[in-house]
Amino acid sequence: MAIAVMVINVYAKNLEVTIVRAGSTFDTTQDVIVKLQYRNTGQKKINIVKWYLPGKELYDPLFKITCNNVPVEYLGPMIKRVKPAAKE
């Protein structure tokens, strides 16, 4: 299965974005942490403003994601919360 990610809304046609993951399998208790690598494939300098780079939280649909060349809908972050304590 191939997964491709492209940054959208960044005005740089020569910007290549690659996802690098720590492993290929994860159990249900592990966080899946990925690293995004940005590469300029053109001849000119590209400036990317900070708000187009993901931080610790990602809520905006900054990416066009496909799986085997089929678009995958961005659903937003998947958040797991622990049961609140009695004092909360």
Sequence and secondary structure as in RCSB ss.txt:
>XXXX:A:sequence
MAIAVMVINVYAKNLEVTIVRAGSTFDTTQDVIVKLQYRNTGQKKINIVKWYLPGKELYDPLFKITCNNVPVEYL
GPMIKRVKPAAKE
>XXXX:A:secstr
  EEEEE S   TTEEEEEEES S   TTS   EEEEEEE SSS     GGGS  S   S  EEEEETTEEE   
          TT 
